[in-house]
Amino acid sequence: MCAAYAHVVIGLDCQDDQTALASLAEALAVDVEELRASVLAYDESRFADSSEDPYVRLPRELLEGLGRDAETISLDSAFYFHGTRVPDPDSFYRDGILPLDDVIGRVWAALFELVRDERSTEDWAEFRGEVERDAGGHDGFLYRLKTGDRLHFGPYGVLVRETLLGPSATSSHDYLGCPEIVQDIARCYQSAYGVDLEARFCAASRPVIVKFQSTDVWAGALPTALWFVFAKLRHDELTLNARGGFDGEGRAVPPEDVVDVETVER
């Protein structure tokens, strides 16, 4: 009976709770205020019944209350948010968002610029070779884990922009603080030479959130967006249920898919 309500939305957009509400309402073919009222009226005491995971239960029951079924909701695209620090934010407009194997050489080159007064090109190449072989302890291990397996190449994006601003709420890495791969290299360098390369990088870079649109719609996009709206309208706090998003699986996000590059003041 719900097939008549199948709807294609231009793009699910969790820039904030208001854009999420509007794009969800469009996807569900309901009025924004009807959706808001349904979320506000939801009985949280149902979570005491442990027979069903709340992450699954809340979206299902919200949709049922609106006369909708997740199987009939068609999302043709979604917006995602890539958080990082870079010296040149405009590079995303030129190059898009590159996977790790395409960007790792640029990372090493950028970090070398911060130590070239104290390390020769040969010294730096030797240091890199050692890290890529077996040096650096646990940080070196993490570096080799990420660069040695396509599983970790990304690029990644979150569905809910706010998770980048307050990563502790979803137990996530602070990507606006410093990219993980930069931390791995910088901490190896500090162990070897006693220099805080991470602090130098942070001083020479700016935190940015790159918003992009993709037709690769994450399977958890609809329930995660509903949980985000629920959290903001009811408690104004995010939970782990707002975490997740896009994995490029080694394929770049092309520059034409980049919507905005926002420099974040922290």
C-alpha angles and dihedrals in degrees: 000000000000096000090093089065096058107130138179115223123202090232138330104242123191095175085131138337093277096053089044091053092048096048093044091051089051091049092049094042092233134122116270092235091050090055092046092051092048092052093047092048096050113123108234092191087081088077088072087075101086095191090097132036109252089224088064098032101054097053092043094051094043090053092045090052089055092047093251136124124209090225091064097047113100120196112188094189145354137208118237134189125224114198123201147122121253137164091229115037092180089067088084091063089053102038107018117220112318128208118247096261091056096045103039093089090054090050092054091046093050092049092048089058087063094056104029091110090062104028129051123226088254092051091051093048089050091050091050092048091052093050091048092050108042113306131111102059115235093348090054089049090053090049093052091044092056098041096041100057127055087215088078099042098094130142093217135199134180123228094219114056093202092065088071092055095050106025095165091069090066097030090247133148115265098245092173088056095054136325113256095236091053090051091051093053094040093051091049088052093049091051091050100041109013093241122131098229092166091062090049091051093049091051091051097046140057130227112245139179113210113203115203138168125228137178086214095097113194113237091235095049098104098047092041092052090049091050090049092053091045092051094048097044096043106032109000088229130107124229136195087273089074093059126103140056143141131013115184090196092218097318120117123240101238118235092244089064093056109103102177142356109209122193106214123217110219 
